[in-house]
């Protein structure tokens, strides 16, 4: 089918202009004024922005964790993402030591098969490095199109890898064109602080934050950045939550290291006090890194504005309050870590960022879509509105006002992390490869229509790394 979107305002990471957009065979085939084509459907977008579909680089759908499984799978999670203006997600495959990496990829393909309503890709966790792993990584890049690998510096005795594993992963990524991602918190120090808190009888949700202070995030971020410089490699720090981590990323970038940072909407608008809510309500806000003192929010916004941080992920990892978060009553370490964020990422950044003058509308597009596509090997197929790109388009009403609530969201979870928050701007219709997934705020997509994306290798960025001692 050929479709023509008329009267909208196209917004990309660099431009803003009124234009019609012609869609043919799932691709954008023409952009211009007053296009008069013989089409199957004309869509009037008068008064609306046309944004490239959002790309969420950080989701955990149908993921086992802490004795439970996230409540959103690839069907409910991608439906909620689409309602929120996201047309591509990149989810994390967890791995087990001693088991071929390919096994984990197959497991995640099985989880997503016939469920996703939008396009998706995978990152892959690296928990150990040995000859088998080193042999598999190039094959996975080539055959599976997975070009990003995540190393955890936290969750001791569960996910945490040692520095040698991180360093060898960085070297391997440099050689084969992949991007290394880190969860940057000092897991050894956290383990000590957690055991100390429990021994002293401190078991409430707030101690999740107090045992993971910003210093452990800053230290781990700096350590990972230094190892990246030493390896002359590339690093992407996920879910940056505090000034201490921003400073380390900024320092590394000034040295010319290819270090990039992602933050999440929860760190931009919520703070540590939420974990102190009575009647165990604070458990709803337990995720890692934890929420920080409120003053960190302005640091994060400024970092997005000045380019020290480049992207916004959701870290979608939803657990119901009843029956899942409640597992940690009396012991904060048993509260499943994570929150329901995927549906609100796009609109919160627009409302709190663009509408309040913290970032420009072009920066919004770059942060929520374009830069992610470039870093993770999807550009220009995804991440922009241009001739030849996939017709992933969000028709967005910038003047709509709504209140975020669990009563109206589409995530399969019994609470909203942003309950009662008033926001300006809302996706009205969302197209994935030229087909409506959301039309006039109604779901019209189909599970299984989302395609798995094989991604290109990491191609470098705006800075060339400084020379290091390893040539």
N, C-alpha and C positions, 0 to 999 in steps of 0.2 A: 504493500500500500504506500501511496505517496500522501504525505501530510504537509500542510503549510500552516505554520504559526505566524499570525499577523499581528501587527500593532504593539508588539512587546519591546522592551528595552533590554538589549543584549548586554550582559556584564561579564567581562572576563578579568583575568588578573592584571590586565594592562589597559583595557578599553571599556567604554560605556557608550552605547549608541542605539538609536531606534532602528530596527530592521525587521524584515520578515525572514523566517528560517524555513527552508525547504528540506524535508526529510524523505529519503528514498532508500528502501532496502536496509533500514536500521541505521543509516549513516546520514550525516548532514551533507546535502549535495549542493546547496547554494545559500548564500546570505546576501540580502540586498533590500533596497527600498522598493515598495510597490511591486513585488514579484507577482506575476500573473501566469501561473502554471495550471495545467489541467491536472487536478489532484482529486484524491478520493475524499479528503476531509480538510476543511479549513478550521483552524482553532483560533479564536479571538483572544489575544492576551493583552488587551488594552488596559493600561494602568498597572501592568505587572512587570516585574523583572524576569528575564530569562537567564537563569544561572546554570552553569554546568553542574551536573549531578554531583552531590557531595561524595567524597571518598572517605570512608572511616578506616584508618589504618590499624585499628587496635580493638578487636572484638574477641570475646570468649563465648562462643555459642555451643550449647550441648557439651560443656566441659566439666569433667569430674574434678572436684576440689574439696578438701576438708571433710570428707565423708559424705558429700552430697554432690549433686549435679546441677549446673545452672538451669534456671527455670525457663529460659528462652532457648529454643533450638534454632536450626537454620530456617525453619518456616516462620515461626512467630517473630524471631529476631529480625529477619530481613523484611517482613511486612512492616514492623515498627520502624525500621530504618527508612523504608520508602515513604511512609507517612511523614517522616521527619526531613525528607529532602535528600536522603542518601541513596545513591544508586549502585555503589560498589562497596563491599567490605573486604578486609583482609583479616582472616581469622588465624589463631595460633594453634598449630599442631603440637601437642605435648609428646615427649618421647620418654622411653624407659632405657636405663643403662643396660648394655649388653644385648639390646634388641635392635635389629636393623632399622635404620631411619625410615626406609620405605614402608615398613609395617605401620608406622604412625600416619604416614600420608594416606595409606589405604583406609585406615580407620576414619580419618577425617573426610575422605571422599564418601565413605559409607554413611557418615552422619549427615552430609549435605545432599546426597543424591535424591533427586526428585522433591526437594524441599525449598531450596532458595528461590525467591521471587525476583531477585536482582543478581547482578554478576558478583563473583567473589573469587578471592585467591587465598593462598595460605602463606604464613610464615612458618618456620620450623625451629623448634627448640633444640639447642645443643647442650647436653648435660655432661658430656665427656668427649674427649678427643683421643682416639687411638687410630691404628692403621686402618681398621674397617671404616670408621667414620670419615677419615681423610680420603678414602677411596670413594665413598658414597657421595660426598658433597658435590663434586663436579658432575657426577651423573644426575643428581637431583636438579641441579641448576639447568643442565642441558635437556633432560627428558621431562621434568615436571614443571619447569618454569618457575621454580621457587628460588628467588634470588635474595632472600633476607632470612637471617638466622638469629635467633634470640638466645641470649645467655642471661641466666638469673644470677645476680650477686647476693640474693637474699633467699629466704625460706630454707634455712639450714636443715639438713637431713631430709629434704623433700626435693627441691629444685636446684638448690644452690650449687654452682660450679666454682672451682678454684681459679685463681688468677692465671695459672698456666693454661687452663682450658680456654679462658677468654682470650689470652694472647695468641694461642695457636689458631683459634677461630678467626681472629683478626688477620693473621698472616695468610690463612687459607682464603679468606674473603678477598683480600687484596689480589691474590694470584688469579682467582677465578671470576672476579667481577660480581661480588655479592656485598650486601650491606649488613653489618652486624648491629643488632639491637641489644640494649641492655636494660634490665630492671636494676637500677642503681641504688641499692641500699646495702650497708655493711651487715650481712647476715649474722656474722659471728658476734658482733657487739649487740645486735638486737636479741639474739638468743640469750645472752647473759642478762640483759635488762629485763627480758620477759620472765626468766626464771626467778630473778630477784623480786619482781613485782608479785608474782604468785606466792612466793615464800613469805612475803610480808602481808598476804591476805588482800592484795589489791586486784580485784577481779572484774570491775565494772568496765563497760565499753571504752571509757575515756582512756584507760590504761593501754589500749591499743595504740593510741597516738603518743602517749607519754613514753612508751618503750621503743618508739620508732622516731626519735627526735630528728629535726632537720639536719643536724650535724652528720648523722649516719648516711643521709642521702647525699649531702654535699661531698663528704669524703669519698664515697663510692663513685660518684660522678667524676670527681677529679682524678681518681685512680684509673678509671676506664678511659678517660680522655688522654691521660699520659701514656697509657699502653697503646692507644690508637696512634699517637704521634710517633712512638717508638717503632711501631709496625708499619708506619706510613700507610695506614689503612683508612677505613671509614666507619663512623659510629653514629648510631641514632639512639638517643636516650629517651625512653618512653616515659610517659606520665610524670613530667617534671612538676613538682608541687610547691617549691619554695625558693627563696632568694639564694640560699646556700648553693643549690644546684645550678641555678641560672648563672651565678658568678663563675662557676667552674667551666660551664659551656662557653661563656663569653671569653674567658681567658684563653681557652683552647683555640677558639676561632681567631682571636687576635694573633695567635702564633702561626696561623695558617693551617691548622689541623682541620680535617674534614669531619667535624663533629656537628650534629644536628640535634635539635631538641623538640619534643612534643609535650604539650600540656593538655589538660582535659577541662571541660566546662565546670566540673564539680570544684576544681581548685580555683576557678575564676570567680565563683559566686557563693560558695559555701565556706565555712570555716570550722575550726576545731571545736567550737562551743556546741555544735550539733551532736557531738558524741556524749555530751553531758545531759542530754534530754532525759527526763525521769521515766520510770517504769520500763526500763530497758529499751526505750525508743532509740537511744543512741546507737544501738546495734545496726540500725538501718544504714548508718553512715560509716560503717567499718569497711574500709578497703585500704590497699597499700600501694604507694605511700599514703599515710593518713592525711586527713584535712589538717591545714595549718592555721596558725594565728592569722587573723584577718588582714594584717598589714602586708602579708605576702601577696595578696591579690593584685595590688597595684604594681608590684614588681613584675608579676607575670604578664599583666596587660602591657606594660611598657616594653617587656622583652618581645612580645608579639609585634608590637608596633615598630620597634627598631631592628627587628630581624635576628635577635639573639635566639629566639625560639621561632620555629618555622611552621609548625603544624598543630592541628587540634584533633586528637583521637578521643574516643569515648571511654575506652577501657570497659566496655559493656561486659558485665559479669553479674547477672541478676540472680538473686536468691530471694525467695519469699520471706517475709518477716515471720509469718506463722509457719512453724514446722522446719524451717531451715536456719534463719538467723537465730531463732530461739534455742538452737542447739548449744549456744554459748552462754546461756544463763548460768551465772556462777563461775564462769571461766571465759574471759574474753578471747583466749587463744582458740576456742572452739567455735567462734562466730565465723561462718564462711565469709571470706573476704570478697567484696565486690558490690557493685550497684547497678541499677537499671538506668542507663544513660543514652543509649543508642538513638532513641527517638528525638531527643531534645538538643543534641549537639549542635546541629545546623542553626536552629532558630535562636538558641541562647547566644551564640556568637554574633548573629546579626543584631539581635535586640540589645544586648549589653555592649557590643563592640561598635557596630556601625551607627545604630540609633543614638547612642550616647557619646559619639564622637571620639571613641578610643582608638579606632582603626578606620581606614577608608574602606569604601565598598569594594575596591579592587584588591586590597589586602585581605578582606573577608574571603573572596573567591580563592585567592592564593593559599590562604591558611587552611581552608576547609576542603580544598579539592586539588588545585593545580600543582602546588609544591609536592603534595603527597604523590600525585601521578608521576612527577619527575623523579622523585627519590626512589620510588618502588617499581620503576620500569613499566609504567602504563601510559606515559605521555607520548604522542598526542592522541592515542586512541581514546583515552579518558582524560578528564581534568580541564577541558576547555570547550568552547563553542567555536568550531572552525570547520571549514569544508574538509570532508574526509574523516572527521572524528565521529565516534559513536554518538548517536542522537540520545544521549543521556541529558535530559533537560528538566529543570525545575521551574515551573511557572509559579512565581512567588508574589504574594500580595504584601507589599511593605507596610501597608496601613492597617492590616488586620490586627486585632487585639484579642488575646486569649489568656486563660489562666491554666497553667499546667496542673494536672490532677490525675491521680490513679484511676478516677472514675471515667476519664475520657481517653487515657493513653491506650496503646495497642500492644504493649509489652505484656508477656504472660507472668506478671508479678503483682503482688498485692499492695504495693506502695509506690509512691513516686519520691525520688530523692529531692525533687524541686516542688513539692506540693504547695500550691497556693501562689507560686511565682507568676507575676503578671509580665507577659512579654509582648513585644510589638513585632509583627511580621510572621507570615505563615505560608508554607507550601500549599498551593491550591490543587495543582495537578503535577504529576511526576511521570516522566517517560524514561523507559530503559530501552536502549537501542530502538527508539522510535515507537515503542508500544507503551500505552498507558498502563502504569501499575497503580497509580492513584489518579482518579479523575473526579474533579469537584469534591475533593476531600473524602471520596469513597474508594475502597479497595476494589480494583477490577483486574488485578493481576492473577497469576496462576503459579502455584508451587511447582518447581521444576523448570520454570522458564529461565531462571538465572543460569548463566554459563560460567564454568570454571575458567579463570584467566591464567594463562601461562605468561609470566612477566619477563621483560628484558633484563639483561645484566645491568648492574650499577655502572653509570657512565661518568661519574664525577659530578662536580657542581660548580658553584660560583667561585670557589677558591682552590688554588693548587696548594697541596700540603707543603709545609716547609721541609727542607732536607732534614733527614734524621740520621742516626748513627747506623741504621740498618739500610743498606742500599740493595 
